[in-house]
Amino acid sequence: MIDFSLSEEQKMLRDVVARFVREHYNLKAHRAAAASDVGFRGELWDKFAELGWLGLAQSEDVGGLGFSIVEVAIVMEEFGRGLVLEPYLSNAVLCANLLSQSDAAERGSGLLRQLVAGRLFASLAHSEEGARFEPASVKVTSAGREGSGYRLNGHKTLALGGPAASMLIVSARLIDDPAGRFALFLVDPAAPGVSMDHYPLIDYSRAADVRLCNVAVALDAMLIGPQRALDVLEEAIDLATLASVAEALGCMETMLDLTALHLKTRVQFGNPLGKFQALQHRMAEMFVEVQESRSILYQAIASVAQGAAAARTAISAAKAYVGNAGRIVGEHAIQLHGGIGVTEEAAVGHHYKKLVLFEKLFGDRDYHIDRFAKGRGY
């Protein structure tokens, strides 16, 4: 039997992150950060670096703390409670895992040290129009050998954290590769031929579309070659997906708490709303969805140690289940709040927006149900 109780060290981490979120994040601060030029507060990012959170699961050789996805999930759950806008998921989870697997270990380690120290913002530019969440689908963007380097051309969509990026990790199909495989390249966003369209997402986090027009990169800009690129990318996306499930759980638990408080304090017909049995049934359903989401998250975290195939199937199960649970919890919370729930002044509506984005991020429910079924041999 697997013991899912937290160690003393993990409890301390949870308490520190929870206290940090309570002290620095509220709805007023969230809305102010969302309206700023970069969409988050740089001074808090510096705090993340000082506290070691940017290198939580990275080795001590690059300045990390040497923890695992368990500790990352603990942090992400608390971030979900606080509606944290800093691009932690895209930078410190997704891109950090890619840099840690670099073919050129020394260069990857150097960049990773900068990321862990908060001096490098990285963003993965991989998604393409029509790809339908498939990591192997790189058809629009290509890389051809030219002289002592490569020329990159193409168009990427939804580069998370792209507006703040000082380094892009771009997937591009190698024109001269007989198997049509792709590689991952390091690209400077300020390089000639690179243009980016920035935009806010529904939860007010930021992303960018990236256009590459004859962008010249050196040979050593290839971070991960075609032999390993797909496997490494799939693993990094799976870990980021798992972290996003933990964040969604934090959102859902907060919505449950906010709704319970609303039903206790809002009075109609001389009684608190929480006295009405029909509303109690809604709350009970929300509670069950939250608890089952936590269980399937823990099961997926445990699967990471069982190998890539087992982890992939379990993570898809968690993503599909929590995507649906988030919709149920979110819709019930909005309905029980009434019209207040959809206003900018109500935190519950902002959490719901986060859950709407979560359901589509790294593959929607239909995609992950299909991947789960394939993993089980159906």
KAVEN-V990303 format. One line per field, one symbol per residue. phi: phi as a letter, one per 20 degrees, with the letter a starting at -180 (. if undefined). psi: psi as a letter, one per 40 degrees, with the letter a starting at -180 (. if undefined). burial: + if it has 16 or more other C-alpha atoms within 10 Angstrom, else -. Layout:
# KAVEN-V990303
phi = ???
psi = ???
burial = ???
This chain:
# KAVEN-V990303
phi = .eeefffffffffgfffffffffdcbffffffffeffenbdffffffgffenffcgdefffdnedmecfffffffffffffelfegffffeedfffffffdgfegffgffffffffenecddbedcfcfnflmfffecdedccdfbmeacddcqbddlefmggefdbdddebfefeegemedcddecffefgneccdeaeefemfdbbeddcclfecfgffffcfffcgfffffffffffffffffffffffffffffffffffdedclncfgffefffffffffffffffffffffffffffgfeofffffffffffffffgfffffffffffffemggfdefedfffffffffffgfefmoefffffffffffene
psi = hhheiiiddddddddddddddddehiddddddddeideeihdddddddddeedefdeiiddeeaefaadddddddddddddefhehfddddecddddddeeidgddddddddddddeeehhihhgdiihedfehdeggddhihihhbfaihhiahiifhheddehehihhhhhhdehdefiiihihhhdeihehihhiiiideeiiiihhhhhfhhiideehdhiddedddddddddddddddddddddddddddddddddddddhhifeiideehddddddddddddddddddddddddddedeeiddddddddddddddddddddddddddddddadddeidehddddddddddddddhfhadddddddddddee.
burial = ---------+--++--++-++---+-+--++-++---++++---+--++--++++++++--++++---++++++++++++++++++++++++++++++++++++--+++-+++-++++-+++++++++----+-+++++++++++---+++++++++++++++++-++++++++------+++++++++----+++-+++--++++++++++-+++++--++++++-+++-+++++++++++++++++++++++++-+++-++---------++-------++--++-++--++-+++++++++-----+++++++++++++++++++++++++-++---++---++++++++++++++-+++++-+++-++--+---
